[in-house]
């Protein structure tokens, strides 16, 4: 009887070991913002006291397939990483998956960054990426834009406003 118990125990250990090895061999699903993304587009649109944040990540076929296998885990991780990275008051989170274009899009509304009517503090975002509105961004009448690399990912960032703007290093107000 003791011999049978030992054999069963050995078989269980072998099965668990093989299962653990197989799981370790699979490439993990990228669960944090931008990990292994091919390209990134971030747009922040001012709308009264709210800043509408949208980040679209472009993936290759293999990466997107892995994301689709764990959509809820990916979605939760995206929201968690946003909150950790920016530490702002935000709500109305959503993550969309576009299978045709192999993209994911995180959307949310950021509150409490309007320091006067139509005047915005953008340092919460800029500091997280080491950027400065004066030195790094191109200004048009109602937008500030930047293109470059963040975390080895080609990134485009656009801030849009419903009025002509002026700005300093980290703040925007009506012209």
C-alpha positions, 0 to 999 in steps of 0.5 A: 500500500505504501508503494502505491502511495509513493507512485501516486505522489511521484506521478502528481509531482511530475504532472505538476512540474510539467504543467509549471514548465509549460506555463513558464514557456508561454509568453506572458500577456502584456498587462501593463500600459504599452508593454511591447506595443508597436506604436502609441497615440495619446489624445487629451481633449479639454471639455470644461472641467474635464480632460478626456483621456484616450490612449490607443496602442497598436500591436502586432498580430502575436501580441494582440492575440495574447491580449485577446486571450485575457481581455479582462486581465488586460483591461484591469491592468491598463486601468491600474497602470493609468491610476498608478502612473498619473495619480489623478482623479479619473472615472468613466474608464473603458478599454476597447479592443479593435480586432481589425486594426489590432489596437486597444484603446483606454479611455477615461475622464480626468477631473480636478486639473482645471485651476481656473475657467478653461485653464489647465494644469497638465503637469500630472501628464507631462512629468510622468513622461519627462516632457515640457510644453515649451521645449517639446511640443508644437503649438497650433491655434487650439492644439499642442502636439508631440511625436517621439519615443517613450519607453521605446515606443513611437508615440504621438501626443495631442492636447486639444482645446475648444479655444485658441490657447497660450501656455507655459511649461505645464499649463494651458489657458485661453489666448 
